[in-house]
Amino acid sequence: MDFSTVLDHLHYPCFIETDDATLHIPTRESYLPSLKSLRANLTRHGVTAYYRICREAIFAHEDPNRIEGIHEVYALSGATPVIEPCLTQMTLIQRDEKWLGAGLRAATSNTHWQLIKHPEPKNGSPAATAELKETQS
């Protein structure tokens, strides 16, 4: 429930993508509604634990300040899965000696997780857009 700390661990701009929605996040304030929505949804489902298990992580080709990882995500009540586990792909970039989230793709429906409160339909790949903006920074 410490939204400020979560927001401190992201690089802006970034994005979140599910099977049916994409959210481009230009600033920390623009992500807060979705972050609160996710927390409320987890509470509504009785989630008491949230685990992200890294299955694979590699440094991006020719960029030691970028890591691409695959994770398996579990939302549990005690030891019982509350929502079907899903795979996610996360991009981390290093800025000022700190690793920050720069993008997340979740292999699930936004309806189930409510990762995105206000989807922004966009054409094109959010990863390419975020990467382009990153190279321009």
N, C-alpha and C positions, 0 to 999 in steps of 0.2 A: 504494500500500500504506500510505499515511499516513492511516489511518482517522480519526484525531482531527481532522485538517484538514478532511476531507470533512464530518464531523459538525458542525464549526464553521460551515459554510456553509449550514446548514439552519435554518429557523424551526420551532419546536415549539409546538403540534402541527402535523403535516403528513401527507401521504399519498403512497402510490405505488399506481398502478392499472395493471393489464395487462388483456388481453382476458378472462382467466380467473381473476384474483385481485386482491384489494385489501388493502393493509396500511395501517392507521392507526398513525401514529407519534407517541405522546404525548411521548416523551423521547428524548434522544440515545442513551441506553443501549438503548432498545427497538429501534433501527434497526441496531445493530451486527451482530447475527446475519445479517441480510439483506445488509448491505454486504459482509461477509466471504464470504458465499455467492456473490454476484455476482463478486467478485474471483477466487475459486477456480474458478468456471465459465469465466471469461475465460482464466485460465491454462491450464485443462484443454483449451481449444480452441486454444491457441497464439496468443492475441491479443497482439500487440506494440504496437498503437496503437488508440486509441479516439477517434473524432472526433464532435463534435456541431456540425453546421452549422446556424446560425440561418437559417430561411427567412422568418420574419416575427415581428415583436415590436411590440406596441402597449401604451401605457399604458391601464390600465383606466378605464372611463368614470367621471369625477368622483373618481378616486383617483390622484394623481401618485406615490404610494408603492407602486403595484402594476403589474407588467408581466406580460402574457400573451404567450407565445412559442410558435412552432412550430419544431421542429428535426428534422433528419434525422440519424440516428445510425448510425455505421459502426464495427464492430469488425473490425480488420484484422490479418493476419499479413503483415508487409511491406506490399505494396500490394494484397494479395488479401483481399477480404471473407471473413471466417470464418463469420459468422452473417448471415443476410439483413438488409440495412439496414431500419430501421423509422422511422416518424415518432413524435415525442413532442410533447406539449403540456406546457409548464412554466410554473408561476406563481412569480414572484419578488415579494417584498415588501421594502421598505426599512425597516430598524430601526437606529437609532443610526448613521446615515450608511453603512450596509452593506447590500448586496443579498443576501437569503437565499432559498433555495429553500423554497417553501411547499407544493408539490404537483407531482406528475408523473404524466401519463398516457402510457403507451407502447402503441402499436398493434402489439402482439406478444403471443405466448403466454408466460406465466411459465415454462413448460417450456423454452423456448429460451434465455432470458436468465437465468433464476433471479434476478430482481430481488427477489423476495420469498421468504424462507426459510420463514416460518410465516404463511401467509395467514390473515387473519381475515375470515370471511364476514360481511358487514354488509349490511343493507338500506339503501337510499337512496344518494344521491350523496355520495362522499367530498369532492368539491369544496364542496358545500353545507355539510357538516358542518365542514370546516376553516374555511370562511368564517364560519360561525356562531360557532365558538370564537374566531376572530380578532377579531370585533366585540365579543365579551364580554371580551377581554383588556384 
